Amino acid sequence: MKQWVCGWALCVGLLPLPGAWAQTPTATLIEPPAPLLPTSDRLVVDDAAAAVPPETPEMTAVLAEDGLKRTETRAVKSGGAAAGWVRAYQFGDATGAFSAYTYFRQGGRPSPVWLGSISETRLPGDELVLLSGVSVLRAHLKDSPEAVTALLSRIQIGLPKVGGPRGLSPLLPTLFPKQGLDAASIRYALGPAAYQQMGGLLPAEILGWDKSAEVATATYSGKAGHGTLTLFMYPTPQIAGERGRAMEQAINQRGQAAFGTVRLKRLGPLVEMTAGDFTPQQALTLVEAVHLNDEITFDKRMPLEFHAEIRKTYTLLQSIAAFVGLGILAALVLGVFLGGARAGIRVLQGKPAASEPEFLTIDLRGRPLPLKPLHATEQEGERG
C-alpha cells in the first residue's frame, strides 16, 4: 500500500501542473496565399525592370473604395531583354473588380475577345486591361500578338476563382437601355473618389455612400442629341426617395443650365438622371426605358402589394352590397306578387280583399275558459 502511494505521488510530481499547461507556447502555421502571377523565365520578379507607372493618389483612393486586397507585379522578358510588365489586382468580390476595371479602361476601346469570357480593353500606348472574376490585370507588352495571347492565357488560368455571391457581377450596369448606348463608356463607382473620377456632376457628399450606394454612368448618342444617363442604386426605396430629393435640390441650387437636359425619375430603389444635350422627349424616352428585373419564384408566394389588397377589399364590399340589394329587391317583388295574388283570390270568393278578421285578429283580453270533457261526469248524469 505504501509503495502504491509513493508511486502515485511520484507520478503526480512528474506531471506538469495546470498552470504550466496554460503557459506552454503554441505555434500556429499560417500559409501564405497562392501567388497571383506565375514566375518563369519570361515573368520575372523584378520591380525595377518592370517600370510600372506609379499610382496616383486618386488611383489609390479608388482602389481602396473597391476593396483591393493585394497586388503583384512581374517584369516580362523576351530573349533576355525587357518586353514590358504585368500587374494583377485582387479584390474582395466581383463588384469591386468591375468598378476598378471601368476605372482603368477610361480612354480605351474594347478589343476583340481573345480569352473567351474575359473582358478586355486596349488603351493608348499598347496597354491592356482585363477583368477576370475578382481580379483585374494590367499589361504593357511589346511582343507579337500570338505571344501576348499565349502569355495572358497562361496568367488568366492562375488567377483566383471565387464562387457564391462574391463572384456575381453587379446588376446596375446591366440596366442601361441598349439603343444608342456606347458600351465602352460605362463607368461603375462604389465611392466618392471613383464617382468624381468618372466625371460625376452632382456633389459626391449628397449621394449617400454610407448607405451602400452604387452609381453607374453611360453615354448615349442619337440623331436628336447626345448625353449621359446616370443610375443610382440604393438598398431600399425609402433611401432612394430621400437621396432623389437631395439631388433635385442640388440641381435647382446650381441651375439646370450647368447640367443640360435634366430628367429625374425614381423607380423603387433606383434613381435615374439624364444630363447633356438630349431633347426633352429623348430624355423622357431614355428614363422610361429603364426597367428593374422582376424576380419570379415558384417555391414561395410573391408578396402582395398594398394597392392589390385595397382593391380586393373594395371588390369584396361591392359584392356584399350588391347581394344585399338584390335580396331586398327580390323580397319586395315576391311580397307584391304573393300579396296581390292572395287579394285577387279573396275578391273572387266574395270576401273583402284588405281584411280577414278570422285570421288576422287575435283576442287576448279575456281569460281562457276551462276545457269541457268529452264525456259527461257522473254528477251531470244524475242531474240529467
C-alpha positions as CSV (number, residue, x, y, z in Angstrom):
1,M,0.0,0.0,0.0
2,K,2.8,2.4,0.9
3,Q,4.6,1.5,-2.3
4,W,1.5,2.3,-4.3
5,V,1.0,5.7,-2.6
6,C,4.6,6.5,-3.1
7,G,4.4,5.5,-6.8
8,W,1.3,7.6,-7.3
9,A,2.9,10.7,-5.6
10,L,5.9,10.2,-7.8
11,C,3.7,10.2,-10.9
12,V,1.9,13.3,-9.8
13,G,5.2,15.0,-9.1
14,L,6.3,14.2,-12.6
15,L,3.2,15.6,-14.3
16,P,3.1,19.4,-15.1
17,L,0.6,21.5,-13.2
18,P,-2.4,23.0,-14.9
19,G,-0.8,26.5,-14.8
20,A,2.2,25.1,-16.6
21,W,-0.1,23.7,-19.3
22,A,-1.6,27.2,-19.9
23,Q,1.8,28.8,-20.2
24,T,3.1,26.3,-22.8
25,P,3.7,28.3,-26.0
26,T,1.7,27.1,-29.1
27,A,2.7,27.5,-32.7
28,T,0.2,28.5,-35.5
29,L,1.0,27.7,-39.0
30,I,-0.1,30.4,-41.4
31,E,0.2,29.5,-45.1
32,P,0.8,32.4,-47.5
33,P,-1.7,32.9,-50.2
34,A,-1.0,31.5,-53.6
35,P,0.8,33.9,-55.9
36,L,-1.4,35.9,-58.3
37,L,1.1,35.7,-61.1
38,P,3.3,32.8,-62.1
39,T,7.1,33.1,-62.2
40,S,9.1,31.8,-65.2
41,D,11.9,32.8,-67.5
42,R,9.5,35.3,-69.1
43,L,7.8,36.5,-65.9
44,V,10.5,37.8,-63.5
45,V,10.1,39.2,-60.0
46,D,11.9,42.5,-60.7
47,D,10.0,45.7,-59.9
48,A,12.9,47.8,-61.2
49,A,12.8,46.1,-64.6
50,A,9.1,46.2,-64.8
51,A,9.0,50.1,-64.6
52,V,5.3,50.2,-63.9
53,P,3.9,53.8,-63.8
54,P,3.5,54.9,-60.2
55,E,0.0,55.0,-58.7
56,T,-1.5,58.5,-58.2
57,P,-3.4,59.4,-55.0
58,E,-6.6,59.3,-56.9
59,M,-5.9,55.8,-58.1
60,T,-5.1,54.7,-54.6
61,A,-8.4,56.1,-53.2
62,V,-10.4,54.4,-55.9
63,L,-8.8,51.1,-55.4
64,A,-9.3,51.4,-51.6
65,E,-13.1,52.0,-52.2
66,D,-13.3,49.0,-54.4
67,G,-11.9,46.7,-51.7
68,L,-8.3,46.0,-53.0
69,K,-6.7,43.0,-51.2
70,R,-3.3,42.7,-52.8
71,T,-1.3,43.3,-56.0
72,E,1.6,41.5,-57.7
73,T,3.9,42.7,-60.5
74,R,6.1,40.8,-62.9
75,A,8.6,42.1,-65.4
76,V,8.2,40.5,-68.9
77,K,11.3,39.5,-70.7
78,S,11.8,38.2,-74.2
79,G,15.2,36.8,-75.2
80,G,16.7,38.2,-72.1
81,A,15.6,41.8,-72.9
82,A,12.8,43.7,-71.2
83,A,9.5,43.3,-73.1
84,G,7.0,45.0,-70.7
85,W,5.2,44.4,-67.4
86,V,2.1,42.8,-66.0
87,R,0.4,43.8,-62.7
88,A,-2.5,41.9,-61.1
89,Y,-5.1,43.3,-58.6
90,Q,-7.2,41.1,-56.5
91,F,-10.4,42.4,-54.9
92,G,-12.8,41.1,-52.3
93,D,-15.6,40.5,-54.8
94,A,-16.5,40.8,-58.4
95,T,-18.3,44.1,-57.8
96,G,-15.1,45.9,-56.7
97,A,-13.2,44.3,-59.5
98,F,-15.7,45.5,-62.1
99,S,-15.5,49.1,-60.6
100,A,-11.7,49.1,-60.9
101,Y,-11.9,47.7,-64.4
102,T,-14.1,50.5,-65.6
103,Y,-11.7,53.0,-63.9
104,F,-8.6,51.6,-65.6
105,R,-10.2,51.3,-69.0
106,Q,-11.0,55.0,-69.3
107,G,-10.0,56.3,-72.7
108,G,-9.8,52.8,-74.2
109,R,-11.8,50.8,-76.6
110,P,-12.9,47.1,-76.3
111,S,-10.6,44.8,-78.2
112,P,-11.6,41.6,-80.0
113,V,-12.3,38.9,-77.4
114,W,-9.1,36.9,-77.1
115,L,-9.6,34.9,-73.9
116,G,-13.2,33.7,-74.1
117,S,-15.4,35.3,-71.5
118,I,-12.7,37.7,-70.2
119,S,-13.5,41.4,-70.7
120,E,-10.6,43.1,-72.3
121,T,-9.9,46.7,-73.3
122,R,-6.9,48.1,-75.2
123,L,-5.7,51.5,-74.1
124,P,-3.5,54.0,-76.0
125,G,0.2,53.1,-75.7
126,D,-0.3,49.3,-76.1
127,E,-1.6,48.8,-72.6
128,L,-4.3,46.2,-72.0
129,V,-6.8,45.9,-69.1
130,L,-8.5,42.6,-68.4
131,L,-11.3,41.6,-66.0
132,S,-11.4,38.0,-64.7
133,G,-13.7,37.3,-61.8
134,V,-12.4,39.2,-58.7
135,S,-9.1,40.2,-60.4
136,V,-8.1,42.9,-62.8
137,L,-5.0,42.6,-65.0
138,R,-3.0,45.4,-66.5
139,A,-0.3,44.6,-69.0
140,H,2.1,46.5,-71.2
141,L,3.7,44.1,-73.7
142,K,6.0,44.6,-76.7
143,D,5.7,41.2,-78.2
144,S,3.9,39.7,-81.1
145,P,0.1,39.3,-80.8
146,E,0.4,35.5,-80.7
147,A,3.0,35.6,-77.9
148,V,0.9,38.1,-75.9
149,T,-2.2,35.9,-76.2
150,A,-0.4,32.8,-75.0
151,L,1.1,34.7,-72.1
152,L,-2.2,36.3,-71.0
153,S,-4.0,32.9,-71.3
154,R,-1.5,31.3,-69.0
155,I,-1.7,34.1,-66.5
156,Q,-5.5,34.1,-66.5
157,I,-5.7,30.4,-65.6
158,G,-3.8,31.0,-62.4
159,L,-5.9,34.0,-61.2
160,P,-8.1,33.3,-58.1
161,K,-11.6,31.8,-58.8
162,V,-14.4,32.8,-56.4
163,G,-17.9,31.4,-56.3
164,G,-21.1,32.3,-54.5
165,P,-22.3,35.8,-54.0
166,R,-18.8,37.3,-54.1
167,G,-18.4,36.0,-57.6
168,L,-21.5,37.7,-59.0
169,S,-21.1,40.7,-61.3
170,P,-23.0,43.9,-60.3
171,L,-26.6,44.2,-61.6
172,L,-26.7,48.0,-62.0
173,P,-24.6,48.3,-65.3
174,T,-26.9,45.7,-66.9
175,L,-30.0,48.0,-66.6
176,F,-28.9,50.5,-69.2
177,P,-31.1,50.5,-72.3
178,K,-29.3,49.1,-75.3
179,Q,-30.4,51.6,-78.0
180,G,-27.9,54.3,-78.6
181,L,-25.6,53.0,-75.8
182,D,-21.8,53.4,-76.0
183,A,-20.9,50.2,-74.1
184,A,-17.2,51.3,-73.7
185,S,-18.4,54.4,-71.8
186,I,-20.0,52.5,-68.9
187,R,-18.4,53.5,-65.6
188,Y,-19.2,52.0,-62.2
189,A,-18.4,53.5,-58.8
190,L,-18.7,52.4,-55.2
191,G,-17.4,55.6,-53.5
192,P,-17.0,59.3,-54.0
193,A,-13.4,59.1,-55.4
194,A,-14.5,56.8,-58.2
195,Y,-17.6,58.9,-58.8
196,Q,-15.6,62.1,-59.2
197,Q,-13.1,60.3,-61.5
198,M,-15.9,59.2,-63.8
199,G,-17.0,62.8,-64.2
200,G,-19.9,62.9,-61.8
201,L,-21.9,66.1,-62.0
202,L,-23.5,66.1,-58.5
203,P,-21.8,66.8,-55.2
204,A,-20.4,63.4,-54.1
205,E,-21.3,64.1,-50.4
206,I,-25.1,64.1,-51.0
207,L,-25.2,60.6,-52.7
208,G,-25.3,58.5,-49.5
209,W,-22.2,56.4,-49.8
210,D,-22.5,55.4,-46.2
211,K,-25.8,53.7,-47.2
212,S,-24.1,51.3,-49.7
213,A,-24.8,53.4,-52.8
214,E,-23.9,52.2,-56.2
215,V,-23.6,54.6,-59.3
216,A,-23.2,53.7,-62.9
217,T,-22.9,56.2,-65.8
218,A,-23.1,55.7,-69.6
219,T,-23.1,57.8,-72.7
220,Y,-25.8,57.8,-75.3
221,S,-25.8,59.2,-78.8
222,G,-28.7,59.8,-81.2
223,K,-29.9,61.9,-84.1
224,A,-31.6,64.4,-81.7
225,G,-28.6,64.8,-79.3
226,H,-26.2,63.0,-77.0
227,G,-25.6,63.0,-73.3
228,T,-25.2,60.8,-70.2
229,L,-27.6,58.6,-68.2
230,T,-26.6,58.0,-64.5
231,L,-28.2,55.3,-62.4
232,F,-28.1,55.5,-58.6
233,M,-28.9,52.2,-56.7
234,Y,-29.8,52.1,-53.0
235,P,-30.7,49.3,-50.6
236,T,-34.3,50.5,-50.1
237,P,-36.9,52.7,-51.9
238,Q,-37.0,55.0,-48.9
239,I,-33.3,55.8,-49.1
240,A,-33.7,56.3,-52.9
241,G,-36.5,58.8,-52.4
242,E,-34.5,60.7,-49.8
243,R,-31.4,60.9,-52.0
244,G,-33.5,61.8,-55.0
245,R,-34.9,64.8,-53.2
246,A,-31.4,65.9,-52.2
247,M,-30.3,65.5,-55.9
248,E,-33.2,67.7,-57.1
249,Q,-32.4,70.4,-54.5
250,A,-28.7,70.4,-55.6
251,I,-29.7,70.7,-59.3
252,N,-32.1,73.6,-58.6
253,Q,-29.5,75.4,-56.5
254,R,-26.8,75.1,-59.1
255,G,-29.1,75.7,-62.0
256,Q,-30.2,73.3,-64.7
257,A,-28.1,75.1,-67.3
258,A,-25.0,73.5,-65.7
259,F,-26.4,70.0,-66.4
260,G,-28.2,70.4,-69.7
261,T,-31.4,68.5,-70.1
262,V,-32.1,67.0,-66.7
263,R,-34.8,64.4,-66.1
264,L,-35.0,62.7,-62.7
265,K,-37.1,59.6,-62.0
266,R,-37.2,57.2,-59.1
267,L,-38.1,53.5,-59.7
268,G,-38.1,51.6,-56.5
269,P,-34.6,51.6,-55.1
270,L,-33.3,53.2,-58.3
271,V,-32.9,56.9,-59.2
272,E,-32.3,57.9,-62.8
273,M,-30.8,61.1,-64.1
274,T,-30.2,62.4,-67.6
275,A,-27.7,65.2,-68.4
276,G,-26.3,66.7,-71.6
277,D,-27.7,67.7,-75.0
278,F,-30.7,65.5,-75.0
279,T,-34.0,66.8,-76.2
280,P,-36.8,66.7,-73.6
281,Q,-38.5,63.9,-75.5
282,Q,-35.3,61.9,-75.8
283,A,-34.5,62.3,-72.1
284,L,-38.1,61.1,-71.2
285,T,-37.8,58.1,-73.5
286,L,-34.5,57.2,-72.1
287,V,-35.6,57.2,-68.4
288,E,-38.8,55.3,-69.3
289,A,-36.8,52.6,-71.0
290,V,-35.1,51.5,-67.8
291,H,-36.7,48.6,-66.1
292,L,-35.8,46.6,-63.0
293,N,-35.6,42.9,-63.4
294,D,-38.7,41.1,-62.0
295,E,-37.9,38.2,-59.6
296,I,-40.1,35.1,-60.2
297,T,-40.1,32.3,-57.7
298,F,-42.1,29.0,-57.7
299,D,-41.3,27.8,-54.2
300,K,-43.0,30.6,-52.2
301,R,-45.7,33.1,-52.6
302,M,-44.9,36.5,-54.0
303,P,-45.5,39.4,-51.6
304,L,-48.8,41.2,-52.3
305,E,-48.7,44.9,-53.0
306,F,-50.7,47.3,-50.8
307,H,-52.8,48.5,-53.7
308,A,-53.8,45.0,-54.6
309,E,-55.0,44.4,-51.0
310,I,-57.1,47.6,-51.1
311,R,-58.6,46.6,-54.5
312,K,-59.5,43.1,-53.1
313,T,-61.2,44.7,-50.1
314,Y,-63.2,47.1,-52.3
315,T,-64.3,44.3,-54.6
316,L,-65.5,42.2,-51.6
317,L,-67.5,45.1,-50.1
318,Q,-69.0,45.9,-53.5
319,S,-70.1,42.2,-53.9
320,I,-71.7,42.2,-50.4
321,A,-73.7,45.4,-51.2
322,A,-74.9,44.0,-54.5
323,F,-76.0,40.8,-52.9
324,V,-77.9,42.7,-50.1
325,G,-79.6,45.0,-52.7
326,L,-80.7,42.1,-54.8
327,G,-82.1,40.3,-51.8
328,I,-84.2,43.3,-50.8
329,L,-85.5,43.7,-54.4
330,A,-86.4,40.1,-54.6
331,A,-88.3,40.3,-51.2
332,L,-90.3,43.3,-52.4
333,V,-91.2,41.6,-55.7
334,L,-92.2,38.4,-54.0
335,G,-94.3,40.3,-51.4
336,V,-96.2,42.4,-54.0
337,F,-96.8,39.4,-56.2
338,L,-97.9,37.0,-53.5
339,G,-100.0,39.7,-51.7
340,G,-101.7,40.7,-54.9
341,A,-102.5,37.1,-55.9
342,R,-104.0,36.5,-52.4
343,A,-106.1,39.6,-52.6
344,G,-107.4,38.7,-56.0
345,I,-108.4,35.2,-54.9
346,R,-110.4,36.7,-51.9
347,V,-112.2,39.1,-54.2
348,L,-113.2,36.2,-56.4
349,Q,-114.5,34.4,-53.4
350,G,-116.7,37.4,-52.4
351,K,-114.6,38.3,-49.5
352,P,-113.1,41.7,-48.7
353,A,-109.6,42.0,-50.2
354,A,-108.0,44.0,-47.4
355,S,-109.3,42.4,-44.2
356,E,-109.7,38.9,-42.7
357,P,-110.8,39.2,-39.1
358,E,-111.0,35.5,-38.5
359,F,-107.3,35.2,-39.5
360,L,-105.7,38.5,-38.6
361,T,-107.4,39.2,-35.2
362,I,-106.4,37.5,-32.0
363,D,-108.3,38.4,-28.8
364,L,-106.1,38.1,-25.7
365,R,-108.2,40.4,-23.4
366,G,-110.3,37.6,-21.8
367,R,-109.4,34.7,-19.6
368,P,-109.4,31.3,-21.2
369,L,-112.4,29.1,-20.4
370,P,-111.9,25.7,-18.9
371,L,-112.0,22.9,-21.3
372,K,-115.1,20.7,-21.2
373,P,-114.5,17.0,-21.1
374,L,-115.6,14.9,-24.0
375,H,-117.8,12.6,-21.7
376,A,-120.3,13.8,-19.1
377,T,-119.3,13.3,-15.5
378,E,-121.5,11.2,-13.0
379,Q,-123.0,14.4,-11.4
380,E,-124.2,15.7,-14.7
381,G,-125.7,12.3,-15.4
382,E,-127.7,12.3,-12.2
383,R,-128.9,15.9,-12.9
384,G,-129.9,14.8,-16.3
